[in-house]
Amino acid sequence: MGKDIIPNSNSCELYFEEQDIEAFIEKLEKTYPGVQYVNRLMTHSWGQKVICFYDLDGNLIEVGTPIV
């Protein structure tokens, strides 16, 4: 597209769901010990657990438990 990529810009977010989020976090931190968190594991008022972090390319990633 001929445009500069701005890492950590927060202009968009990739979202994934994970049933066992605690195991996901353990694997994430073991594989990428320097992971840069936006927020560590938190629970929203509606009960969904989520984490938000930057991947190695500076993309904003959110992983949450499925909303039941």
N, C-alpha and C positions, 0 to 999 in steps of 0.2 A: 504494500500500500504506500510505500515511500514515506512513512511517518515514523518518528522516533517512538520507541517503546519506553514507557516510564514505569519502572518497577515500583511496587508498593504504592501505587496511585489510588487504590481503593475505588477505581471507577467502575469496576465490575467484580463479581464474586462467583466462584464455582462452588456449588453446594452438593454434598453427598450425604446419604443416610447410612448409618451403621448401627446394627442391633446391639452389639457388644462394644460400646464406645470406650470403656475402660481398657479393654484388650487392644483396641486400635491405638489409643494414646500410648500405651506401653510399647507397642511395636514402633510407632512413630518416633518416640524419644530414643529408643534403642538404635534405630536405623539412622536417624538424623538428630544427634544429641544437641546440636546448636539451633534447633527449630526456633523461629521467631514467632512468638504468639501475639495475637491481637488481644485475645482473651483466653485464659485457660478454661478448663471445664466449668461450666455454669449451668444452672437449671432455671429455665424461664418460668414465669408464673403459671403457665399452662402445663408444666411438667416435662417439657422437652429438654434434654441435656444437649448442649452444644459446645464446640470449641471452634476457634477461628485463628488461623495462622497463615503465614506466607510460605509458599513453596520456594524451591531453590531459584526460580526465575522471577520471584517477586509477585506472583499471582496470589490474590486473596482467596483462601480456601476456607469453607465452613463445613464442618461435619456435625451432624445431629442425629439423635435417635429418631426412629420413625414416630410420627404423631399418630396416636391410637384413637 
